[in-house]
Amino acid sequence: MNRALTFLLIALTALLATSQTHYEGSFAVGAKGGITLSRMQFNPTVPQSFLQGYMVGGVVRYVEERNFGLIAEFNIEQRGWKENFEGYNYDYSRHLTYVQVPLLTHVYFGNNKLHGFFNAGPEIGYMIATSTSANFDYNNIAGIADFPIANRSVEQMSMDVKNRLDYGISAGAGLELISHNKSSYTLEGRFYYGLRDIFGNRKKDVFSGSSGMSIMVTLGYMYRLK
C-alpha cells in the first residue's frame, strides 16, 4: 500500500512538471466537521475497541500550481480509548480533546465539477481537556470482586496525562464537489498516527508506549477568495 501511494504521488508530480498549461493560483477558506474513531497504542497492550468522538475546524488552502497545493487547518479533535472487557459488564472510556494544527500537501485531479484528492503531512497538537466515563470505581479496582484483572494493565485508568503536547503524521483522501466558481463541498477520510506518548515512557514507568491513532471522516465547505 505504501509503495502504491508513493508511485501515485510520483506520477502526479511528474504530470505537474510536464504540464505546459498556465494555471492561475487560488486561495480558499472553509470549515469542516465530522466524527473520529480512535484508540491508543499502549505497550504493554490494553484490550480496546474504537472510541467515537468529534472533530470541527477551519481550513485555509492555497493552490499555486495545477494539481498541487498546501493546506493549513485549525481543529478541535476528540480522541482517546475505550477498553474491552471481553464479556464482562464493565465500561470504561477516556476522551482526550486536542487543538490540532495539520500542515498538509494537497494533491488533486479531476475536472471543473469534481476533484479527487490526497492530503498528507505533519500535525502538532495540544491537549486542552480530558474526561472519563466508567460504570465502576476505577480508583479501587482491588475492591471489585469479579473484575477481570488477570493479564491486564489497569494503571492507565487513573493515571494523569504527563505529555499534553502531541505530534504525528496524517494522510487522507476524498472528493470535492464544485458547485460554482466560488463554493465547493468536500468529503474526506483521514488517518492520524501519533508519535508522542501521553504517559511517561522511562524504564521505571508502567508503559513504554502510549501514543494515539485515529480515523476521521469529515464533511467540509470551501469558499474561494481568489
N, C-alpha and C positions, 0 to 999 in steps of 0.2 A: 504493500500500500504506500509506504514511504517513497519507494522508487517510482511508482506511478505518479505520485504527486509532484516529485522532483522533475520528472520528464515533462509533465504538463506545464509546469512553471517555466521550464527552459524553452519549450515550444512557443509559449505565449510571448516570452521575452524576445525570441528570435523574430516572431511575427511583427512585434512592435518596432524592432530595429530595422527591418527591411521595408516597412511601410513608408511610402513617399507622400501620403495624403496629409495635407495640412489639417491640424486639429486645434480648435480654439479651446483653451483651458476653461474649466468651470469650477465654481465654488458653491457648495451647498451645505445647509444646516438641517437638522432634523431631530426627531425624538423616537424612542423605541421602548418597548416593554414586552415582558413575557415571563416564562417560567424557567426555573432551574431544577435540575436533578443532580444531587451532589453526594459525595461520600469522602472519607478520609483514607489516606494511605498510611495506616498505622503499622509499625514494626516494633514489637510483635503484633500480629494481626488481631483485629477485633471483628467478630461477625457483624455484618452490616447489610442493610438494604438502602436503596437510594432515598434521600430526603428531598421532598419537594419544597421549593421556595419561589421567590420572585426576583425580577430584575427590571429596573427602569433607568432610563438615562437619556443623555443628549449626545448628538453626533455632529462632527464637523468633517466634511470631506472635500479634499482638493484634488482635482484631476488636471494634470498638466499635459499628459500625452494620451493618445488614443490607446485604450485597453489597460491603462495603468494610472493609479492614483495613491493617495495617502489618506488615512482616516485617524482621527483622534476622538475618543469618547470619554465621557464622564458619567459613570454608572453607580447606582446603588444596587448591590447584589447580595442576595441571601444564600449562604452556603451552610455546610455543616455535615452532620451524620445522624443516622437513625440505626439503633442497634437491633440485631436479630437475635431473638431468644429461643429460636428453634423449637416451637411447640408450647413454650411456657407463656402464661398470660401476663407478661410484663411488657411495658412500653417505655422506651427512653429515646429522646431525640434532643439534639442541641443545635440551635441555629446560630450562625456566625454571620453578622451583617458587615459588609465591606463597602467602602468607597473605592472603586476600581477605575484606573485610567489606562486603557489599552491604546497603543500606538501601532497601527496596522498598515501593512501593504495591501492595497486593493487592486486586484486583477479582474477585469471583466471582459465579457464578449457578448455579442448579440446584435440586435438592430435598434431602431429608434423607438420601439414599443416594449421590448422585453430584453433584459440583460440577465445572464448568469454570471456569478462572481465568486471569487475566493478571497478571503481575508486572512491574514496571518501576521503575527508579530508578538512583541512582549507586552506584558501588563505589570503594573505596580498598583498596590492597594494598601488600605489601612482599615483595620477592624474598628468599627465605631460602636458596636453593640453585640451582646450575646444574650441568649435566653435558653432555658432548659425546660423541657416538658417530660414528666415521668409519673407513673402511677404507683411508685414505691419510694421509700426513703433511701435514696442512693448514697446518703451520708452515713447510713447504718446498715449496710448490706449484711454484715455478720449477724445481725439480729433477725434476718429473714430466713426462716427455717428451710424452705424449699427452693431458695434461689439457686440457679444453675451456675455455681461458682467454679466448678471443675474445669481446668484448662482454659480459663477465661481471665483476661485483664479487666479490672473494674476501676482502677485508679483514674482513668480518663473521665469518668462520670462527674467527678468532683474537683478535678484539677483546675487551677486558674491558668488562663492563657498567658504564656510568657512573651511570645512574639506577636505583636499586633501588625507589624509591617509585613506585607506579603508581596511576592513577585512570582511570575511564571510566564508560560507561553500559551497563546491562544491561536486556534485555527478553525476556520469555518467556511461554509459555502451557502449560497442562497440564490434567490431570484429577486429581480427588481422590475416592477411593472410601472412603466412611464405613462401617466395619464394624459399629460400635455407637456409643453416645453418647460414648465417650471416645477411641477409636482411629480412625485413618484412614491410608490409603496414597496416595502421590502419584506421578505420572509427569509430568515436565516437560522441555520443550526450551527452551533459553535461549541467547541470543546476547549476547556481550560485545564492545564496541568500545572499545579503549583510546585514551586521549588523551595519554599521556606516552611520550616516546621513551626507549628504553633506552640508546642511544648519544648522543654529543654531536651537536648539530644546528646549530652555527655554520657560517659560510661556509667556513671552513678545514677543517671536518670532512668525513669521507667521505660520510655520509648526512645529508640534510636532514629525513628522517623515518624512524623505526624503532619504531613503536608496534605493539602486539599486537591480535589479534582471535581469538575462539574461539567454538565452538559446544559446548554442554554438554547431555547427555541424562542425567537422573538419576532414580533411584527413592528415595522417602523414606517415613519413618514419622513420624506426628504423634500426640501424646498430649495430650488436653485436660485441663488442670488446673482450669479454671474454666468 
